[in-house]
Amino acid sequence: MSRFIQLHTLISYPPANLNRDDLGRPKTAMMGGVERLRVSSQSLKRAWRTSELFEQKLFSKVGQSEGALGTRTKHLGVEVHEKLKAAGFTEKLAGEYANEISKVYGALKKDKPYEIEQLVHVSAEEKASLDKLVAKLIADKRAPEKEELDALLHKQQAADIAMFGRMLASKTEHNVEAAVQVAHALGIHATAVEDDYFTAVDDLNDSELVKLHRREKGKEVDTGAGHVGESAFAAAVFYQYICIDRELLLQNLGGDHALAQRAIAALIEAALTVAPGGKQNSYASRAYAHYALAERGDRQPRSLSLAFLKPLGGSDYAIGGIAALTSVRENMDKVYGACADSRYELDVIKGEGSLQALLAFAAE
């Protein structure tokens, strides 16, 4: 069994705003002297982790918590506080107990009671333990004990925590090192971010009653738009790179080979088919990867982003991107020796390969 699985994909998005910056414009990065479109790894991982595909692939069919996805939140203590109050605890006691429980997961915000400073990723088993403790406190009408608080965090983790990791500053023994590394998706050519000037029409603007109202107020009939605005967008072919440390993933999952295989398959299928959700209602910018290269091996992993350090020219970025990627991969092998023990390619342009065969290759 190979230690590393690497996935290189090319995916073309039409005009879109998949991942916005602080100004609401598509994120970008400078590379090779030109501006490229960018989708952050955080955006990609969240899109995959919260997708229907992940839930279908990783949640047990019989409704058990094994393999279920975790929850990222700051509000565990807020939920505890509200449940205790609803059960008849005084505001003071509900607040004290909620704070004691919240401190298990991290430092508390000074300006927001019961809320944790940083997002904490908890597994379904850990959430069930918390719910069970709260129910016991309500039934016994008492405060939580130290042993009960210490038992809230578990060693066994949800599949997404095993893949993407978690960090608990106050409970480092429950930290999980991510078994999956995800690079920012980057455009393989120069891209200009454009602005879309748009208007929205008021459907009742020309109604007789609205016209009558305006005449009574001595106003002219309004023939303008109901709303005017601007929205930034851009299009690009992206190179996306993922590295999976299968040994670490298996370790994080307590040696559960079947769950590790399900997690790898779900991640790869999501990376090929699930788009970030930014402005989807405005642009319908959903796309599947048109090329994917999966590699297995024990050697030190490497990205193939060098293929696009020089931005692609011309107009056929789909085929040009495949050619550039293949050339750098072959040259890497010539210089360093075989960088992977085995490979599998999926090429939509040529109609070669299949998703199921690629998933089977990665699971071997």
N, C-alpha and C positions, 0 to 999 in steps of 0.2 A: 504494500500500500504506500503510495507516494505521500510525502509530507505536505507538499504545497500544490494547490490548484490555482492557476492564474487564468483570468478571463480578460480578454481584450475585445472591445466591441466598437463598432462604428454605427452611429444612429443619426438619421437626418430629421431635423425638426423644421417645419415650415414657420412662417412668422408667428412668434410666440413671446411670452414673458414668463418663462418657467420658474425663475428664481430671482426675486427682486432685491435690489439694494435698499439703502436707507432713504433714497429719493423715489423709490417705486420703479426704477428703471432696471432692465435686465443686468445681471451681474456680468462683469467682464474681467479680463486679465491681460496684461501685456506679455507677449511671448514672441520671440523672433522679430522684435522691432515693430509689431503690429498689435492692434487691439483684437482680442478674441472674445467670443461669448463664453460664459462659464456657468456651470451649475455646481453649487457647493456639495461636498460629500455629505454634509448634514442634511441638505434637502433631499438628496438621493436616498439616503438611508431611511429617512422618515417616510418617504413615499413608498418604499418597499415594505417597511416594517408594519405600516398601517393599512396596507393594501388588502383587498378581499382575497387575493391569491395567497398571501402569507397566512391569513386566518384559515383558509380552506386546507392548506397543505400541512399546517403545523398544529392545529387544534385537534385533539382526539375526537374521533367520531362518536364515542360514547359519552362525551361531555366531561371526561376526567381532566384534571389540571395538568397532567404530564404532557409536556410539549407545548402547552398553551403559551401565548405571547404575554410578555410582561406589560407593566403600565409605568409610564414616566409622568411624574407629577410632583408638585410642591404642596399639595392640598390634603395629604393623608390626615394631618392633625385637624384640619377644618372639618372633615367628614366626621371624625371622632367626636369633636366638640358638639356638633349638631345632633348626633345620635344620642349622646349622653343628656343633652338638654331636653330632647324630645322624650327621654325616658324618665324625666323628673329630677335630674341632678340640678343643683343650683348653678347659676352662672359661674360662681367662684370655683366650685369643685370641678365642674365640667371643663373649665379653662385650665386648672391645674393638671388634671389627668391628661387632657389633650396635649399639653406642653410636654409632660413626661414622656408620652408615647412618641411625639414628634421628634424629640431629641435623639431617639434611637437611630433615626435616618439621617440626621444632619443638624447643623446649627440653625437656630430660629432667626427669622427676620425681626429686627427691632421695632419696625413700624407696622407690622402685620401679624397679629396674634395667631399662633398655631401654624403658621406657614413656614416651610423650610426655605433656607436661602437658595439652595441649588436643587435642580430637578433630580429626583432619585428614581432609579429604575428598579421596581420590585416585581418579583415573579408572581404568578397566580397563586402558588402555594403560600408565599409570604403574605399576599393580600388576604388569603383565606385565614391565615393564622391571626392577622390583625382583627378581622371581623369576628372570629371566634373569641378573642380576648375581650373585645368590646361587649359582646353578648354576655360573657361571664361577669364582667364588671357590673353590667346592668342587672343581671339576675341576683348577684350577691350584694349589690349596692355598696361597693368598696373601691379603694384605689388599686392600681396595678402594682404587683410585687416585682422586685428586681429580677427574679428568675423568669417571670413571665415576659418582661421586657427583653431580656437577653435571648429569649427563644423566638423573637419575631423575625429575625433574619436567618435564612437557611443557607446551607452550602450548595444544595442542588439549585440550578438556575433554569429559567425559561430559555427556550432556544434563541430568542433574539438577544437576551443578555449574554449568552455564551458567545454569540457571534460578534456583537458590537460593544460588549463590555459594560462595566459601571465602576464608578469611583465614589467611595464613602469615606470622607476625610476623618470621621470620628470612629469608624469601624473598619479599619484597613484590612482586617482578616477576612472581610466579606467583599473586598474588591475583586473584580473579575477583569483580567486582561483580555482585550478584544482579540478574537481569533480571525477576524476579517478586517482587512485594510481596504479602504475605498478612496480612490483619488478623486479630485474634482474633475468633472467632465469638462473638456476644453475643446473649443472649436478648432478645426484643423486648417482653417483659412482665416484671412482677415474679414471682419464683419463690421458694418456700420450700424449703430443703433439708430433707428428712425422713430419719428413721432407721428402718431396717427391722430389727426384732427377729426373729431367726431361730433355729431349732433344727435340729440334725441327729440323726437316730435311729441308734443302734447296732443293726445288723441281727442281731447275735448276742446281744443283751441278754436275749431271752426263750428262748434255747436251753436245753435240759435240762441240758447239760453245764455251762453258765455258772451256772445256778441251783444245781446240785449243788455247784459250787465255792464259791459264796457260803454255802450252808448249812454246808459243812464248816468254813468260816472263821468261822462264827457271825455272818454278816452277813445283813441283811434283803435281800430281793429289790429290786433297783434298777429303779424304773419311770420314772426321769428321762431326760432327753435325753442323748445322747452328747456333744453340744457345743452351747453357747449363744453367740451373738454378735450384733453389730450391724453394719449396713452402711448408709452414707448414700447417698441417691439423690435425683434431682429430674428433672423433665420440662420441656421448653421448646421453643418455636419460635425458631430462631436466624437472625440475619442474618449473612451471610458475604460478604466483599468481597476480590476479588483484582484486582491490576493487573499486566498484562504489558507490558513495554517490548520490543516486537518487534524494534526496531532493535538494542538492546543484546543481546538473545538471539541474533540473527543474527551479531553481532560476536563474541560469546563462542564461537559454534560455527564460527568461521572461515569464515563466509559460506555455510554449508551450508543452503540454503533447505528442502530436503526434510526434513532432520532437525529444523529449527526448526518446521516444520508438524506433524510427528509429536509433538514435545514439547508444543506448544500443545494439540493435540487430546487427548493423554494427560492433561495437567494438568486441562483443563476437565472431561473425563469423570470423572476421579477426584474432583474437587471436588463433582460432582453425585451420585456414587454410592458413594464409599468413606468409611466411618465410622471414626473413631478406635477403637482396639482395646480401650480401657479397660473391664474387667469385662464383656466381651461374653458370656462363658459364663454369667454370672449373670443378665444382663438381655436378651440378644439384641436390643440396641438398634441395629439396622441400619436405615438409612432412605435414601431418595432425596430429592433436593430436589423440592419441589412447585412451586417457581417459580424461574425463572432469567431474568435480563436480561443480555444480552451487548451491549457497546457498542464501536464502533470510531471512532477519530478521532485527531487530532493535538493537540488542546487539552490543557491541564493537567488531569490526572485528578482526580476527586473522589469520595469515598465518599458514600453516601446514608444514612449512619447517623443523620443529623438526623431522618429519618422516625420514629425510635424513641427519640429523646431523652425524649419523654413516653411512659411505658410504656403499651402497649395495654391497654384495659379490655375488658369483655365476656367472651365465651367462645369466639368463633370467631376464634382468632388466625391461622389459615391464610389466610382471606379478608381479614381486617382488615389483616394484614401486607402483602398485595399492594396493597391500596387505599392504605395510608399511603406505601408505597414509590413507587407511581405518582404520587401527588399531589406529593411532594417533587421527583421527577424533572421533572415538567411545570413546576413553579414555578421550579426552577433554570433551565430553558430560557427561561422568560419573563423572568427577571431578568438572566441573563448571556448570553442568546443560546444557540443550540444548543450543548450541551456535548458532543455526539457527532455524527459525520457520518452514522452509520447504526446501527440497533439490531435485535436479534432477541429475541423473548420465547418462553419455554416455560412453559406454565401447565397443570399437572396437574389442577387443580380444574375448569377449563373444558374440559380435553381438547384444548388447542390447542398447536401446535408439536411439534417432535420433536428428540430428541437429535442425530440425524445431521444435520438441517438446521442446528442450532445450531453443531455442530462445523465444518460446511462454511462457515458465515458467518464464524466466527473465523479460518479458514484463508485466506480471500480476501485 
